[in-house]
Amino acid sequence: MINRAIALCCCLFLSTVSFAQGGKLIKQTLQTGTKEGLAAQAGKQILPKMPAKVGQGAGTASVAPKAGLRNAPRAAVSAQAGTPKERTPESFAQESPFPVFDQKAFLKKIGRAMVDSPNKKILNYATLLEQERTHARQLASLLKTYQTLHLDEIREAELLDSIDTTVVNHSLQRFLAQSISNQNYTQFMRDLSNYYSLSLEFMSSYDLRFIANQDVREVFARTALEYMKAHPHKVNLKLREILKSPFVEDSVKASLRSFVAMDEILPQYENSFLTFLRTAHKQHTAGLTSARTAEDITITVGVYQELLAELEQFTSTFHRSPRWNSNEDERRLYNKVLMLITYNQVNQFKQVLPYISQIKNLLNKYPSIGLTTYETLEKLRTFIKETGHFPRQISEAKPGEVIPEEELHLYECMVYWSTVNKNFATKITELHIIAPLL
C-alpha cells in the first residue's frame, strides 16, 4: 500500500511537464465568487498563480494541461483577492518561501500521508459517526423548539427534511417517522437520545444542557440497552461502531451478538448485558487512544501542519495560491496541495480535519486567477498584437528562456475561463482566427 502511494507521488513529482495531461482528472474542492459572478458555473476548485525562472528542465511535473484548453485545471476566483502582486524572477529567488528540497524525504513523507492504513480507516469511521451524532444534537435542538409533534404542515415538513438529511440509519428513520405520525413526542425523543447515546438525563428530561459532562461509558451502556429493549435486534450508533472495532476482543463481541439475537432482553439478563457493553466500550476507547498516537497518524498530521505553514508563508509573500504553470518549487507545492486536498480520500479523521479546513480557507482567500473574462480578453488582444503569438505555458519555454510572469499568468487566466465559460471559449476560438490581423 505504501509502495503504491509512493509510486503515485513519483508520477506526479518526477515526470515531465508534458505528463500533465491528467489535469482533466482534477476534481476541485473549493468554489468562490468572481467579479462577473461566473464561479457558480465553474464547479469546485482549489488551486488558484508565482513568478519564477523557468525552463524545460524544471524537473517537477504538475497535473496540468499539455496543450489544449479543455484539459485545464479550474482555479478559484475571488473578486476580493484582486490581481496578484507581481514579482520578478530575481526577487523571487530572494523571497522564495520554499525550504531546501530533499526529494527522497519528501516522497517518503507524502507516501506515508497518502497510504490508507488500518488506523486511518478506524479513525475516519469514528469521526464520521461523531459528525452524525453532532447532527443529531441539532435535530434534537430543533424539536426542542417545538415541544410537541402537533405540528402545522410547514414545521412537519421542516422536521421530516431534517430527519432525511441527518439520520443515516433506516430503522431509526422509520421509528422517528412513526412517532411523528402518532404525534408521540416522548417516544421520538427517547429513540433519538438512545440511538445517539445523548445521556440518561437527556433521555428523561430532553434538555440539551445534560448532554455534556457525563460518564460516557455508562451513558453508552444504558442507552444501548434501552434502545434494544424498545427495538429488539436493533443496535444504537456506538454499539454498531464497537461491533466493528478491531480493538474489542472477539469473545466480548460474541457475547454482545448473543444479546442482540434475543427477541427480548429480560430483566435478569440486563446487568450481564451492561457489563459486556462497558467492557467493550473500555477496550474500544483504549484502542482509539492508541491509534490516535500511532506513527502513521502523527506523520500524516505533521504533513498537513507543514503544508499549512508553507501555504501561509507562500500566500503571505505572493498574495495568491500556488499554480501549476510556474517553476519547479511552486509546481511541487501545487502538486502537494493537489494530492493532500483534492485527491485526498484517506485522511478524514478528527486530528487532521482542522488543518484541511484552514488550507481550503487559504486557497479560497488567495486564488491565482485575478482577471475577469473581459480583462483577460483585453490583455490577450494587446499581448498578441505586441508579441505576435498567444501566451505560453511553462513547458513551451526554450532551453534557458525565461517566460515573463505576466505571460504565465495570462495563459492561466485564458485556460481557466475557457474551461468554465463557453462564451469565453468561443471568443478565444474567434481570436485565433483574427490573431494574424491584430
C-alpha positions as CSV (number, residue, x, y, z in Angstrom):
1,M,0.0,0.0,0.0
2,I,2.8,2.4,0.9
3,N,4.6,1.5,-2.3
4,R,1.5,2.3,-4.4
5,A,1.2,5.7,-2.6
6,I,4.9,6.5,-3.3
7,A,4.5,5.4,-6.9
8,L,1.7,7.9,-7.2
9,C,4.0,10.6,-5.8
10,C,6.7,9.7,-8.2
11,C,4.3,10.0,-11.1
12,L,3.2,13.5,-10.0
13,F,6.6,14.8,-8.9
14,L,9.2,13.2,-11.1
15,S,7.7,13.1,-14.6
16,T,8.0,15.9,-17.1
17,V,5.5,18.7,-17.5
18,S,4.0,17.0,-20.6
19,F,2.7,14.3,-18.2
20,A,0.3,17.0,-17.1
21,Q,-2.5,15.8,-19.5
22,G,-4.0,14.3,-16.3
23,G,-5.3,17.8,-15.4
24,K,-8.7,16.9,-16.6
25,L,-9.0,14.5,-13.7
26,I,-8.8,17.3,-11.2
27,K,-11.9,17.5,-9.1
28,Q,-11.6,20.9,-7.5
29,T,-12.9,21.3,-4.0
30,L,-13.5,25.0,-3.5
31,Q,-15.8,27.5,-5.1
32,T,-15.6,31.2,-4.8
33,G,-17.2,34.3,-6.4
34,T,-15.9,36.2,-9.4
35,K,-16.2,39.8,-10.4
36,E,-18.7,38.6,-13.0
37,G,-20.5,36.1,-10.9
38,L,-19.3,33.1,-13.0
39,A,-17.8,31.0,-10.3
40,A,-21.2,29.5,-9.6
41,Q,-20.9,27.9,-13.1
42,A,-17.3,26.9,-12.7
43,G,-17.8,23.9,-10.4
44,K,-15.5,23.4,-7.4
45,Q,-11.7,24.2,-7.4
46,I,-8.9,24.6,-5.1
47,L,-5.8,25.8,-6.7
48,P,-5.6,29.2,-7.7
49,K,-0.7,31.5,-9.5
50,M,4.1,32.9,-8.7
51,P,6.9,34.4,-10.6
52,A,9.9,32.3,-11.3
53,K,12.8,31.5,-13.5
54,V,11.6,28.8,-15.9
55,G,12.9,26.4,-18.5
56,Q,12.3,23.0,-19.9
57,G,14.5,21.3,-17.4
58,A,12.2,22.2,-14.5
59,G,12.1,18.5,-13.4
60,T,8.9,18.6,-11.3
61,A,5.7,17.9,-13.2
62,S,2.3,19.3,-12.3
63,V,-1.0,17.7,-13.1
64,A,-1.9,20.4,-15.7
65,P,-2.9,20.6,-19.4
66,K,-0.4,19.7,-22.0
67,A,-1.7,21.8,-24.9
68,G,-5.4,22.3,-25.4
69,L,-7.7,24.3,-23.2
70,R,-10.2,21.7,-22.3
71,N,-7.9,19.8,-20.0
72,A,-7.0,22.8,-17.9
73,P,-7.4,22.8,-14.1
74,R,-10.1,25.0,-12.7
75,A,-8.9,27.7,-10.4
76,A,-10.9,29.5,-7.7
77,V,-11.6,33.1,-8.5
78,S,-12.3,35.9,-6.0
79,A,-13.2,39.5,-6.6
80,Q,-11.8,40.3,-3.2
81,A,-8.4,38.9,-3.9
82,G,-7.6,41.3,-6.8
83,T,-4.7,41.0,-9.1
84,P,-1.7,39.2,-7.5
85,K,1.3,41.3,-6.7
86,E,3.9,40.9,-9.4
87,R,7.5,39.7,-8.7
88,T,10.5,39.4,-10.9
89,P,12.4,36.2,-11.2
90,E,15.3,37.9,-9.3
91,S,13.1,39.0,-6.4
92,F,11.5,35.5,-6.3
93,A,14.9,34.0,-5.8
94,Q,15.5,36.3,-2.9
95,E,12.0,35.9,-1.4
96,S,11.3,32.2,-2.1
97,P,9.3,30.7,0.8
98,F,10.5,27.2,-0.1
99,P,13.0,25.3,2.1
100,V,15.9,23.4,0.7
101,F,14.3,20.4,-1.0
102,D,15.1,16.8,-0.1
103,Q,13.3,14.7,-2.7
104,K,13.8,11.3,-1.0
105,A,12.5,12.5,2.3
106,F,9.7,14.4,0.6
107,L,8.4,11.4,-1.3
108,K,8.6,9.1,1.7
109,K,6.7,11.6,3.9
110,I,3.9,12.2,1.3
111,G,3.7,8.4,0.6
112,R,3.1,7.8,4.3
113,A,0.5,10.5,4.5
114,M,-1.4,9.2,1.5
115,V,-1.5,5.5,2.4
116,D,-4.9,4.2,3.6
117,S,-3.7,2.5,6.8
118,P,-5.9,0.4,9.2
119,N,-5.6,3.2,11.9
120,K,-6.9,5.8,9.4
121,K,-9.9,3.6,8.5
122,I,-10.8,3.2,12.1
123,L,-10.3,6.9,13.0
124,N,-12.1,8.0,9.8
125,Y,-15.1,5.9,10.7
126,A,-15.1,7.1,14.3
127,T,-15.0,10.7,13.1
128,L,-17.9,10.1,10.6
129,L,-20.1,8.7,13.4
130,E,-19.2,11.6,15.7
131,Q,-20.3,14.0,13.0
132,E,-23.5,12.1,12.6
133,R,-24.0,12.4,16.4
134,T,-23.4,16.1,16.2
135,H,-26.1,16.5,13.6
136,A,-28.5,14.5,15.8
137,R,-28.0,17.1,18.5
138,Q,-29.1,19.7,16.0
139,L,-32.2,17.7,15.2
140,A,-33.0,17.4,18.9
141,S,-32.5,21.1,19.3
142,L,-34.9,21.7,16.5
143,L,-37.6,19.6,18.1
144,K,-37.0,21.2,21.5
145,T,-38.2,24.5,19.9
146,Y,-41.5,22.7,19.1
147,Q,-42.0,20.9,22.4
148,T,-44.7,18.9,20.6
149,L,-45.4,16.8,17.5
150,H,-48.7,18.5,17.0
151,L,-47.1,20.4,14.1
152,D,-48.5,22.5,11.3
153,E,-47.8,21.5,7.7
154,I,-44.7,23.7,7.4
155,R,-43.0,22.7,10.6
156,E,-43.7,19.0,10.0
157,A,-42.1,19.3,6.5
158,E,-39.1,21.0,8.1
159,L,-38.7,18.2,10.7
160,L,-39.0,15.5,8.1
161,D,-36.4,17.2,5.9
162,S,-34.1,17.4,8.9
163,I,-34.5,13.7,9.5
164,D,-33.8,12.8,5.9
165,T,-30.6,14.8,5.9
166,T,-29.4,13.9,9.4
167,V,-30.4,10.3,10.2
168,V,-28.4,7.7,8.3
169,N,-29.9,4.6,9.9
170,H,-33.0,3.5,8.0
171,S,-34.6,1.7,11.0
172,L,-34.3,4.8,13.1
173,Q,-35.8,6.9,10.3
174,R,-38.8,4.6,10.3
175,F,-39.1,4.7,14.1
176,L,-39.0,8.5,14.1
177,A,-41.5,8.8,11.3
178,Q,-43.8,6.5,13.1
179,S,-43.6,8.8,16.2
180,I,-44.4,11.8,14.1
181,S,-47.4,10.0,12.6
182,N,-48.6,9.1,16.1
183,Q,-47.6,12.6,17.4
184,N,-45.7,10.8,20.2
185,Y,-43.1,13.4,21.2
186,T,-41.7,11.4,24.1
187,Q,-41.1,8.3,22.0
188,F,-39.4,10.4,19.3
189,M,-37.0,12.0,21.8
190,R,-36.4,8.7,23.6
191,D,-35.4,6.9,20.3
192,L,-33.2,9.8,19.2
193,S,-31.4,10.1,22.5
194,N,-30.9,6.3,22.9
195,Y,-29.7,5.7,19.4
196,Y,-27.1,8.5,19.7
197,S,-26.3,8.0,23.4
198,L,-27.2,11.5,24.3
199,S,-27.2,10.7,28.1
200,L,-29.6,9.4,30.7
201,E,-30.5,12.9,32.0
202,F,-31.3,14.0,28.5
203,M,-33.4,10.9,27.9
204,S,-35.6,11.6,30.9
205,S,-35.8,15.4,30.7
206,Y,-34.9,16.0,27.0
207,D,-32.8,19.0,28.0
208,L,-29.7,19.6,25.8
209,R,-27.7,21.0,28.7
210,F,-27.4,17.5,30.1
211,I,-25.6,16.2,27.0
212,A,-22.1,17.2,28.2
213,N,-20.1,16.3,31.3
214,Q,-21.4,12.7,31.7
215,D,-19.8,9.3,32.2
216,V,-19.8,8.5,28.5
217,R,-19.3,4.7,29.1
218,E,-22.3,4.5,31.4
219,V,-24.3,6.6,29.1
220,F,-23.5,4.4,26.2
221,A,-24.3,1.2,28.1
222,R,-27.6,2.4,29.4
223,T,-28.8,3.9,26.1
224,A,-27.7,0.8,24.1
225,L,-29.8,-1.4,26.5
226,E,-32.8,0.9,26.3
227,Y,-32.7,1.1,22.6
228,M,-32.6,-2.6,22.2
229,K,-35.4,-3.1,24.7
230,A,-37.6,-0.8,22.7
231,H,-36.4,-2.3,19.4
232,P,-35.3,-5.9,19.6
233,H,-32.3,-6.9,17.4
234,K,-31.5,-3.2,16.7
235,V,-28.3,-1.6,18.0
236,N,-27.5,2.0,18.6
237,L,-24.8,4.0,16.8
238,K,-22.0,3.4,19.3
239,L,-22.7,-0.3,19.6
240,R,-22.6,-0.5,15.8
241,E,-19.1,1.1,15.9
242,I,-18.0,-1.2,18.7
243,L,-19.1,-4.4,17.0
244,K,-16.9,-3.5,14.0
245,S,-13.9,-2.4,16.2
246,P,-10.7,-4.4,15.9
247,F,-9.8,-3.4,19.5
248,V,-12.7,-5.3,21.1
249,E,-12.0,-8.9,21.9
250,D,-13.8,-11.5,19.8
251,S,-15.2,-13.2,22.9
252,V,-16.8,-9.9,24.0
253,K,-18.2,-9.3,20.6
254,A,-19.7,-12.8,20.5
255,S,-21.4,-12.2,23.8
256,L,-22.8,-8.9,22.7
257,R,-24.2,-10.5,19.5
258,S,-25.9,-13.2,21.5
259,F,-27.8,-10.5,23.4
260,V,-28.6,-8.7,20.1
261,A,-30.1,-12.0,18.8
262,M,-32.5,-12.2,21.7
263,D,-36.1,-11.4,21.0
264,E,-36.3,-9.7,24.4
265,I,-33.7,-8.6,26.9
266,L,-35.3,-10.0,30.1
267,P,-34.6,-8.2,33.4
268,Q,-32.4,-11.0,34.7
269,Y,-30.0,-10.5,31.8
270,E,-29.8,-6.8,31.9
271,N,-26.8,-6.5,34.3
272,S,-24.9,-9.1,32.3
273,F,-25.5,-7.2,29.1
274,L,-24.5,-3.9,30.7
275,T,-21.2,-5.5,31.9
276,F,-20.3,-6.6,28.4
277,L,-21.2,-3.2,27.0
278,R,-19.0,-1.4,29.5
279,T,-16.1,-3.8,28.8
280,A,-16.4,-3.4,25.0
281,H,-16.6,0.3,25.3
282,K,-13.4,0.4,27.5
283,Q,-11.5,-1.8,25.0
284,H,-12.6,0.2,22.0
285,T,-11.8,3.6,23.7
286,A,-8.3,2.4,24.7
287,G,-7.7,1.2,21.1
288,L,-8.8,4.6,19.6
289,T,-6.5,6.4,22.0
290,S,-3.6,4.2,20.9
291,A,-4.5,4.7,17.2
292,R,-4.5,8.4,17.5
293,T,-0.9,8.4,18.7
294,A,0.3,5.8,16.2
295,E,3.3,6.7,14.0
296,D,1.3,6.8,10.7
297,I,-1.2,9.2,12.2
298,T,1.3,11.5,13.7
299,I,3.3,11.6,10.5
300,T,0.1,12.4,8.5
301,V,-0.9,15.2,10.9
302,G,2.6,16.6,10.6
303,V,2.4,16.6,6.8
304,Y,-0.8,18.7,6.9
305,Q,0.7,21.0,9.5
306,E,3.7,21.5,7.3
307,L,1.6,22.1,4.2
308,L,-0.4,24.7,6.1
309,A,2.7,26.5,7.2
310,E,4.1,26.5,3.7
311,L,0.9,27.9,2.2
312,E,0.6,30.6,4.9
313,Q,4.2,31.7,4.1
314,F,3.6,31.5,0.3
315,T,0.3,33.4,0.3
316,S,1.7,36.0,2.7
317,T,4.6,36.6,0.3
318,F,2.8,36.4,-3.0
319,H,-0.8,37.1,-2.1
320,R,-2.1,34.2,-4.1
321,S,-2.2,30.4,-4.2
322,P,0.5,28.3,-5.9
323,R,-0.2,27.3,-9.5
324,W,0.7,24.6,-11.9
325,N,2.1,27.0,-14.6
326,S,5.3,28.0,-12.7
327,N,8.7,27.0,-11.6
328,E,9.8,23.7,-10.0
329,D,9.4,24.7,-6.4
330,E,5.9,26.2,-6.9
331,R,4.7,23.2,-9.0
332,R,5.8,20.9,-6.2
333,L,3.8,22.9,-3.7
334,Y,0.8,22.9,-6.1
335,N,1.1,19.1,-6.5
336,K,1.4,18.7,-2.8
337,V,-1.9,20.5,-2.3
338,L,-3.4,18.6,-5.2
339,M,-2.6,15.2,-3.6
340,L,-3.4,16.1,0.1
341,I,-6.5,18.1,-0.5
342,T,-8.0,17.4,-3.9
343,Y,-7.2,13.7,-4.2
344,N,-7.4,13.0,-0.5
345,Q,-9.8,10.2,0.3
346,V,-8.0,8.6,3.2
347,N,-7.4,11.4,5.7
348,Q,-10.8,12.3,7.1
349,F,-10.1,11.8,10.8
350,K,-10.6,14.3,13.6
351,Q,-6.9,15.3,14.1
352,V,-6.3,16.3,10.5
353,L,-9.6,17.9,9.6
354,P,-8.9,21.3,11.2
355,Y,-5.7,21.7,9.0
356,I,-7.6,20.7,5.9
357,S,-10.2,23.3,6.7
358,Q,-7.6,26.0,7.2
359,I,-5.8,25.1,4.0
360,K,-9.0,25.3,2.0
361,N,-9.8,28.6,3.5
362,L,-6.3,29.9,2.4
363,L,-6.8,28.6,-1.1
364,N,-10.2,30.2,-1.2
365,K,-8.9,33.5,0.1
366,Y,-5.9,33.7,-2.2
367,P,-6.9,32.4,-5.7
368,S,-4.5,32.6,-8.6
369,I,-6.8,33.9,-11.2
370,G,-7.0,37.7,-10.8
371,L,-8.6,38.7,-14.1
372,T,-12.2,38.8,-15.2
373,T,-13.2,37.4,-18.7
374,Y,-13.3,41.0,-20.0
375,E,-9.8,41.9,-18.6
376,T,-8.4,38.6,-19.9
377,L,-9.7,39.2,-23.4
378,E,-8.4,42.8,-23.5
379,K,-4.9,41.7,-22.2
380,L,-4.9,38.9,-24.7
381,R,-5.6,41.2,-27.7
382,T,-2.9,43.6,-26.5
383,F,-0.4,40.7,-25.9
384,I,-1.0,39.1,-29.3
385,K,-0.7,42.5,-31.0
386,E,2.6,43.2,-29.3
387,T,4.2,39.7,-29.5
388,G,2.6,38.0,-32.5
389,H,1.6,34.9,-30.5
390,F,-0.7,33.7,-27.7
391,P,0.7,33.5,-24.2
392,R,2.6,30.3,-23.5
393,Q,2.7,27.8,-20.6
394,I,5.9,26.9,-18.8
395,S,6.5,23.7,-20.8
396,E,6.8,25.8,-24.0
397,A,9.9,27.7,-22.8
398,K,13.0,27.1,-24.8
399,P,16.2,26.0,-23.0
400,G,17.4,28.9,-20.9
401,E,14.4,31.0,-21.7
402,V,12.6,33.0,-19.1
403,I,8.9,33.3,-19.8
404,P,7.7,36.5,-18.1
405,E,5.4,36.2,-15.1
406,E,2.7,38.3,-16.8
407,E,2.6,35.9,-19.7
408,L,2.3,32.8,-17.5
409,H,-0.5,34.4,-15.5
410,L,-2.3,35.5,-18.7
411,Y,-2.0,31.9,-20.1
412,E,-3.5,30.5,-16.9
413,C,-6.4,33.0,-16.9
414,M,-7.1,32.2,-20.6
415,V,-7.1,28.4,-19.8
416,Y,-9.3,28.9,-16.7
417,W,-12.0,31.0,-18.4
418,S,-12.1,28.8,-21.5
419,T,-12.8,25.9,-19.2
420,V,-15.6,27.4,-17.2
421,N,-17.2,29.8,-19.7
422,K,-18.4,28.6,-23.1
423,N,-18.9,32.1,-24.4
424,F,-15.3,33.0,-23.5
425,A,-14.1,29.8,-25.2
426,T,-15.9,30.8,-28.3
427,K,-14.3,34.2,-28.3
428,I,-10.8,32.6,-27.9
429,T,-11.6,30.5,-31.0
430,E,-12.5,33.6,-32.8
431,L,-9.4,35.3,-31.6
432,H,-7.2,32.5,-33.1
433,I,-8.8,33.3,-36.4
434,I,-8.3,37.0,-36.3
435,A,-4.9,37.0,-34.5
436,P,-2.9,37.5,-37.7
437,L,-4.9,40.7,-38.4
438,L,-4.2,42.3,-35.0
